[in-house]
Amino acid sequence: MHEFVATVIRPAGAEWDEREETPWPIIQEAAKIGLYSVDFFSQQWFDPSGLGIPLAFEELFWGDAGIALSIVGTTLAAVSVSTNGTEEQMAEWVPQMFGTDDDVKLGAFCASEPEAGSDIGAIRTRARYDEAHDEWVLNGRKTWATNGGIADVHVVVASVDPQLGTRGQASFIVPPGTEGLSQGQKFAKHGIRASHTAEVVLDDVRVPGRCLVGGKDKLDERLARTREGRHSGRSQAAMRTFEASRPSVGAQAVGIARAAYEYALDYAREREQFGRPIAQNQAIAFKLADMRTSVDMARLLVWRAAWMARNGKPFEAAEGSMSKLVAGETAVWVTEQAMQILGGAGYTRDHPVERFHRDAKIYTIFEGTSEIQRLIIGRALTGLDVR
Ligand SMILES: Cc1cc2nc3c(=O)[nH]c(=O)nc-3n(C[C@H](O)[C@H](O)[C@H](O)COP(=O)(O)OP(=O)(O)OC[C@H]3O[C@@H](n4cnc5c(N)ncnc54)[C@H](O)[C@@H]3O)c2cc1C
């Protein structure tokens, strides 16, 4: 894995960052060696230690975050179907998200909307059931979707009953080539520029009844329980799923931070000023000491949460959120320190650290901002509805 990342992904990082395009040839190469495949990700996901995904993701993102996100973006959609879907849905749709090693495909997970980012309960996209045709009809506008519009399979979160907030929402699989789904604006971004981020417009999109993730019986039962005011447990189940997936996002940030630390360490040992390597100044060596310590701390939080998730331990202190919070903030801080250590060189595109810094910033924003992670941790610790 490391060899592939070091020889194929790392050297291509700068080029795809400049091109701001999905690196299809690299995804294809990853598929050829079995890395971009259902088998690889499911093996890592089900590794009994829980460390398979964190190790793989750290390595990939150590290579280049934009390319790596293009490779792992599909897993967001795949995980949403495998966590909440039926076995038939997994077998039918997950392989279609990846395609084959000759003809790779992508998946996209579309939850966020212009008016519903952190406040995911405010989703306006509507799903209406057309009983006569056993079809769901989706209407709305999604935003910030990784692989949105270029994916073969989209998984769309929509509201079946807006009055019930998140408990009235469900996910729908939109099969390849479905009419009415189109890409809106593609965003020009600060970092992870090789990863495609776009709006997805849903205009009377009709999907077969079997595309409701988890099935209609389960949804009807949940809606009935919620309407009767009986505790459905869905929110708690959703929270558990988020807690379990956050360490994998944290691992991505750890990969970027480690790349920046290693680059700065090499540079500081080589670069001489005042007749000695700059690393011989405590100011620089202490920075390196703090950077390495922070990277290791973040990684250990990620590993702890990933192990807890795999072994069914309760996240009593929101340990999944802790790992994502610390890893994201560490990546931003470490990459900035790395730029400082490189001085003027660090500010140019002759070295990768300015790209690492731009890439790192997304980790305090997506998959729950740092503020939202603190809210979740605060609620878990106090047992109060902290706002
Ligand atoms: C590059 C990129 C890729 C993405 N990929 C996907 C994807 O594939 N699928 C998907 O569904 N979404 C995706 N997202 C969306 C992402 O998850 C959201 O951007 C994120 O959840 C924040 O929502 P927002 O941008 O609307 O910010 P807002 O929710 O508007 O937040 C703005 C600021 O207010 C703060 N804030 C909001 N509420 C509170 C509160 N209660 N207390 C304290 N502070 C608060 C936030 O922390 C933030 O600092 C992506 C985003 C980006 C930028």
The ligand as an SDF file (V2000), in Angstrom:
LIG
                    3D

 53 58  0  0  0  0  0  0  0  0999 V2000
  -15.2460   19.8850    0.0900 C   0  0  0  0  0  0  0  0  0  0  0  0
  -16.5090   19.4650    0.7430 C   0  0  0  0  0  0  0  0  0  0  0  0
  -16.9910   18.1690    0.5570 C   0  0  0  0  0  0  0  0  0  0  0  0
  -18.1870   17.7630    1.1570 C   0  0  0  0  0  0  0  0  0  0  0  0
  -18.7000   16.5140    0.8790 N   0  0  0  0  0  0  0  0  0  0  0  0
  -19.9680   16.2340    1.2890 C   0  0  0  0  0  0  0  0  0  0  0  0
  -20.6110   15.0320    0.8290 C   0  0  0  0  0  0  0  0  0  0  0  0
  -20.0320   14.2210    0.1040 O   0  0  0  0  0  0  0  0  0  0  0  0
  -21.8970   14.8260    1.1950 N   0  0  0  0  0  0  0  0  0  0  0  0
  -22.5900   15.6900    2.0010 C   0  0  0  0  0  0  0  0  0  0  0  0
  -23.7520   15.4340    2.2870 O   0  0  0  0  0  0  0  0  0  0  0  0
  -21.9890   16.8280    2.4590 N   0  0  0  0  0  0  0  0  0  0  0  0
  -20.7110   17.1090    2.1210 C   0  0  0  0  0  0  0  0  0  0  0  0
  -20.1050   18.2790    2.5450 N   0  0  0  0  0  0  0  0  0  0  0  0
  -20.8720   19.2020    3.4130 C   0  0  0  0  0  0  0  0  0  0  0  0
  -20.2830   19.3690    4.8070 C   0  0  0  0  0  0  0  0  0  0  0  0
  -20.5060   18.2510    5.5900 O   0  0  0  0  0  0  0  0  0  0  0  0
  -20.8630   20.6810    5.3830 C   0  0  0  0  0  0  0  0  0  0  0  0
  -20.1910   21.7500    4.7150 O   0  0  0  0  0  0  0  0  0  0  0  0
  -20.6880   20.7940    6.8670 C   0  0  0  0  0  0  0  0  0  0  0  0
  -21.5200   19.8700    7.5230 O   0  0  0  0  0  0  0  0  0  0  0  0
  -21.0040   22.2000    7.3890 C   0  0  0  0  0  0  0  0  0  0  0  0
  -22.2140   22.6780    6.8990 O   0  0  0  0  0  0  0  0  0  0  0  0
  -22.2760   24.1550    6.2440 P   0  0  0  0  0  0  0  0  0  0  0  0
  -21.1720   24.2350    5.2700 O   0  0  0  0  0  0  0  0  0  0  0  0
  -23.6510   24.3900    5.7870 O   0  0  0  0  0  0  0  0  0  0  0  0
  -21.9140   25.1310    7.4440 O   0  0  0  0  0  0  0  0  0  0  0  0
  -22.9330   25.7340    8.5140 P   0  0  0  0  0  0  0  0  0  0  0  0
  -23.7210   24.6320    9.1220 O   0  0  0  0  0  0  0  0  0  0  0  0
  -23.6560   26.8790    7.9180 O   0  0  0  0  0  0  0  0  0  0  0  0
  -21.9210   26.2730    9.6080 O   0  0  0  0  0  0  0  0  0  0  0  0
  -21.2610   27.5340    9.4890 C   0  0  0  0  0  0  0  0  0  0  0  0
  -20.4760   27.7820   10.7910 C   0  0  0  0  0  0  0  0  0  0  0  0
  -21.4100   27.8560   11.8920 O   0  0  0  0  0  0  0  0  0  0  0  0
  -21.0410   26.9090   12.8770 C   0  0  0  0  0  0  0  0  0  0  0  0
  -22.2490   26.3840   13.5270 N   0  0  0  0  0  0  0  0  0  0  0  0
  -23.3870   25.9190   12.9410 C   0  0  0  0  0  0  0  0  0  0  0  0
  -24.2660   25.4990   13.8810 N   0  0  0  0  0  0  0  0  0  0  0  0
  -23.6580   25.6940   15.0780 C   0  0  0  0  0  0  0  0  0  0  0  0
  -24.0380   25.4530   16.4270 C   0  0  0  0  0  0  0  0  0  0  0  0
  -25.2250   24.8930   16.7400 N   0  0  0  0  0  0  0  0  0  0  0  0
  -23.1590   25.7670   17.4160 N   0  0  0  0  0  0  0  0  0  0  0  0
  -21.9620   26.3070   17.1080 C   0  0  0  0  0  0  0  0  0  0  0  0
  -21.5450   26.5450   15.8600 N   0  0  0  0  0  0  0  0  0  0  0  0
  -22.3790   26.2460   14.8580 C   0  0  0  0  0  0  0  0  0  0  0  0
  -20.2840   25.8150   12.1280 C   0  0  0  0  0  0  0  0  0  0  0  0
  -19.4510   25.0770   13.0020 O   0  0  0  0  0  0  0  0  0  0  0  0
  -19.5110   26.6480   11.1230 C   0  0  0  0  0  0  0  0  0  0  0  0
  -18.3580   27.1640   11.7230 O   0  0  0  0  0  0  0  0  0  0  0  0
  -18.8910   18.6790    1.9930 C   0  0  0  0  0  0  0  0  0  0  0  0
  -18.3960   19.9640    2.1940 C   0  0  0  0  0  0  0  0  0  0  0  0
  -17.2380   20.3740    1.5650 C   0  0  0  0  0  0  0  0  0  0  0  0
  -16.7750   21.7880    1.7570 C   0  0  0  0  0  0  0  0  0  0  0  0
  1  2  1  0
  2  3  1  0
  2 52  2  0
  3  4  2  0
  4  5  1  0
  4 50  1  0
  5  6  2  0
  6  7  1  0
  6 13  1  0
  7  8  2  0
  7  9  1  0
  9 10  1  0
 10 11  2  0
 10 12  1  0
 12 13  2  0
 13 14  1  0
 14 15  1  0
 14 50  1  0
 15 16  1  0
 16 17  1  0
 16 18  1  0
 18 19  1  0
 18 20  1  0
 20 21  1  0
 20 22  1  0
 22 23  1  0
 23 24  1  0
 24 25  2  0
 24 26  1  0
 24 27  1  0
 27 28  1  0
 28 29  2  0
 28 30  1  0
 28 31  1  0
 31 32  1  0
 32 33  1  0
 33 34  1  0
 33 48  1  0
 34 35  1  0
 35 36  1  0
 35 46  1  0
 36 37  1  0
 36 45  1  0
 37 38  2  0
 38 39  1  0
 39 40  1  0
 39 45  2  0
 40 41  1  0
 40 42  2  0
 42 43  1  0
 43 44  2  0
 44 45  1  0
 46 47  1  0
 46 48  1  0
 48 49  1  0
 50 51  2  0
 51 52  1  0
 52 53  1  0
M  END
$$$$
